[in-house]
């Protein structure tokens, strides 16, 4: 079964919510840039680079692409106020 991840979209950007444990399992936790965000044990991977890194690693491990559900807002997302990602 393919896992489902939430893609948060605001007027200027998008991020996918991924538990840090999954990034560690995929061995990419140290490849995520500071342009993504972190809150508690959850990473919010920015769409331009880090999301592609995640999808590639997920496909390599599981042989399929993860599924995404989209949540959109017409205002800036609160994700922008979270701490920058650090591995």
Secondary structure as the mmCIF struct_conf table of DSSP 4:
data_model
#
loop_
_struct_conf.conf_type_id
_struct_conf.id
_struct_conf.beg_label_comp_id
_struct_conf.beg_label_asym_id
_struct_conf.beg_label_seq_id
_struct_conf.end_label_comp_id
_struct_conf.end_label_asym_id
_struct_conf.end_label_seq_id
STRN STRN1 UNK A 4 UNK A 9
BEND BEND1 UNK A 11 UNK A 12
STRN STRN2 UNK A 14 UNK A 19
HELX_RH_AL_P HELX_RH_AL_P1 UNK A 20 UNK A 25
TURN_TY1_P TURN_TY1_P1 UNK A 26 UNK A 27
HELX_RH_3T_P HELX_RH_3T_P1 UNK A 29 UNK A 31
TURN_TY1_P TURN_TY1_P2 UNK A 34 UNK A 35
BEND BEND2 UNK A 36 UNK A 36
STRN STRN3 UNK A 37 UNK A 39
TURN_TY1_P TURN_TY1_P3 UNK A 40 UNK A 41
STRN STRN4 UNK A 42 UNK A 46
TURN_TY1_P TURN_TY1_P4 UNK A 47 UNK A 49
HELX_RH_AL_P HELX_RH_AL_P2 UNK A 50 UNK A 62
BEND BEND3 UNK A 63 UNK A 64
HELX_LH_PP_P HELX_LH_PP_P1 UNK A 65 UNK A 66
STRN STRN5 UNK A 67 UNK A 72
BEND BEND4 UNK A 74 UNK A 75
HELX_RH_3T_P HELX_RH_3T_P2 UNK A 78 UNK A 81
BEND BEND5 UNK A 82 UNK A 82
STRN STRN6 UNK A 83 UNK A 84
HELX_LH_PP_P HELX_LH_PP_P2 UNK A 85 UNK A 85
#
